[in-house]
Amino acid sequence: MNDTCVESRARETEVLIVVRGQAPLAEAEILLAHARAAILAGRDIQLDLRDAEHLHAGVLQVLIAFERAARKRGLKFELTGQSDSARRTLALAGLASWPATELQ
């Protein structure tokens, strides 16, 4: 059984990163490792928050940082799904329209 809330799946040209369940601060380091590997491999990133129940602030910081890092390297970053809880958390953090289509 996989105890982590974060997993990644390599696809043809991108990496799908899935965050599900409770994503506490301890998951931020795991998320960072998955994101770093995808960026270093030069793969576009798809993020699925469809089954995320809670996103700790540290996890949000990692998500924002790796979205910016991916875009700076010319990689696509796409949010493919989000739960109502994830949507509310992003909105409360001032990220209702995150990720933006272009870097500010």
Secondary structure, DSSP 8 states (H G I E B T S, - for coil): ----SEEEEE-SSEEEEEEEEEE-THHHHHHHHHHHHHHHTT-EEEEEEEEEEEE-HHHHHHHHHHHHHHHHTT--EEEEEE-HHHHHHHHHTT-TT-S-SS--
